[in-house]
């Protein structure tokens, strides 16, 4: 059975709310807990606490940009911090994310109590050329400031990224693990 990525992205209001067109194919996203991101299935915050491995059918001679975002910060009903960027890596050679230029280090998902389900979206863009990200904001995994109200569309436009070529997403909500993680990320009240 052929899975239609566009249908999943439309059903979850990712297209056209956040991006104009769904990616062409699903990216394979696997967390250390051996949890596979599967087109909107729910994962728990503890399952996604570590940086995942992301793969897609990449041209080994091309460069890519990866963004992971939460459009539902602090909640889907009141997304005042839309979009919150959890991870941003540019100039990825082929599908070697670890060799790319990390602009925003990965931070885990920490949805607030009572905020309901959040969508966590991975998008991969094929770059037209090497991008000079010298003027782009940077964020360690302890800094949230440049991540709040990030705009994937604006970033893609600024760096001529075009439309995403691969993507995936999962759903997560608050659980008892979130307060344990908050101690590691003191500036995280609005993740």
N, C-alpha and C positions, 0 to 999 in steps of 0.2 A: 504494500500500500504506500503510495506516494504522499508525503506530508507536505502541505502547502504552508510555507513560512509566512507568506503574505496574509493568509487567513488568520493565523495565530497573532500576528502583530496588529492586525485590524481589530480582532475580537478583544484584545487587551488595551485598546486605545493608545497604542504606541504610534501607529500610522492613522491619521496624519497629524496627531497632536504633537508628537516630538520630532518625528522625521517625516519627510515627504513620501518616501517609498520604502517598503520593507527590503531587507537584504535579499540577495538571490538565494543564499543557502544558509543552513544552520552551521554555526561554529560549534565545535566540540569543546565543552568547558567541563573540566573535572577537578574537583577539590580533593585535598589529601585524604579526607575521610572516605575516598572512593565514591563520592556522591557526584553523579552526573547531572548537569543542568539540562532539563528536558522541557523546553517550550512551555514555560508557565507553571510547571509543577512546583509544589511547595517544598522548601528546604528550611531547616532551622538555623538560627544564628550560629550555633556551635558547629554545625556541619560546614559552614562557609567562612570560618574565622581566619583561615590561612589563604594566601594568594593562590588562585587556581592555575592550572595549566590550560591554556587556550590554544586550540589548533583549528585550522581551516585550510581549504585547498588553496595554497598560496603559490604564486610564481616566485621561485627562489631568487630571481633577479630584481624583484620589485620591493618597494618599501611600503609599509602599512602603519596605520595609527589605530590603536585600541582604546576605547573608552568604556568604562563601566559606570552607570549612573542610576540614581534613584529619583524618579520624577515625583515621588509621593512624600517628600519631606516637608514638614513633619508628619503629614497624613495625606491620604488620597483625597479626602474631602476638603482639606485646606492645605494645598501644596505651596505654601508661602515661600519655601526655599527651592522650588523647582528650578532647575534640576540640581541635584547634589551629586557631584562627581566623586566616586569612590576610587577610581583608578584611571590613569591616563598615561599612555606610552606612545611615543611617536618614533618615526624613523626605524621601524622594526624591519630588519632584513629577512625577507621571506616570512616564515612563521616562527622566527626565533625571538619571542617577546623579551626574553632575558637579555638580549643584545640591543634592545631599543633604547631610546632616550626617555627615561622615566620622568615625567613632569609632575605627576601626583602619585606618590607611593600608595600601594593598596591599603585600604582600611576596611575592617569588617563591617557587616551590617549591624546596626544598633537601633532598630525601630523602637519608638517610645511605647510605653504601656498604654493601652487603649487606642492606639493609632490605627489599628486594623492591619490589613495586608498591604505590603509595599511591593512594587515591581522593581526588580534589579535587572538592568538591561546591559548586555554586552554588544557593542557595535565595532566592526572592523571596517576601516576605510582603506582603499588602495590609494596611495599618494601618487601624484604626477611626477614628483621628483623629491630629492632630499629637501626637508624643510628646516629652515633656521629657526629654532624655537628659543633663541637667546632672549627675546622680549616676552615670551610666554610666562605666565605665572608658574611657580613651582610650589609644591607642598609636600612636606614630610608626612609620615603617618600620624604625627601628633598635631598637625595644623589643618584646620577646616576652613579658614577664611576664604581662600580663592576657590574652594569647592562649592560654596553656597551660591545658588542662582547661576550656575554654569550653564551655558547654552551650547549644546552640541551643534545646532544649526549655525550659530555665529562662528564657533571654532572651525567648523568644516568650511565655511565660506572664507574666513580669514586665511586659511592655509590651503585653499583650493583642493579640498579632499573629495568633493563630489558626494555621491550617495554611498551608503554602506554596502559592502560586497558580501559580508557575512555577519551573523548575529545570533543571539539567543537570550533567554531571560528566565528568571525564576521569581517565585513569590516567597516572601518571608514575613513573619510577624513577631512581635515581642514574645519572649519566653523567659524562664528563670535564669538563663545564661547571660542575658543582656546586662544585668547589674554587675556581674563579675567582670565583664569586659569594660564597663564604664570606668573602672579604676585604672585601666591601662590607657584610656583616652579621655583625659580630664576635660577637654574642650569639646565634648561630644553631645551636648544636650539636644542638638537638633539634627542628628544623623537620621 
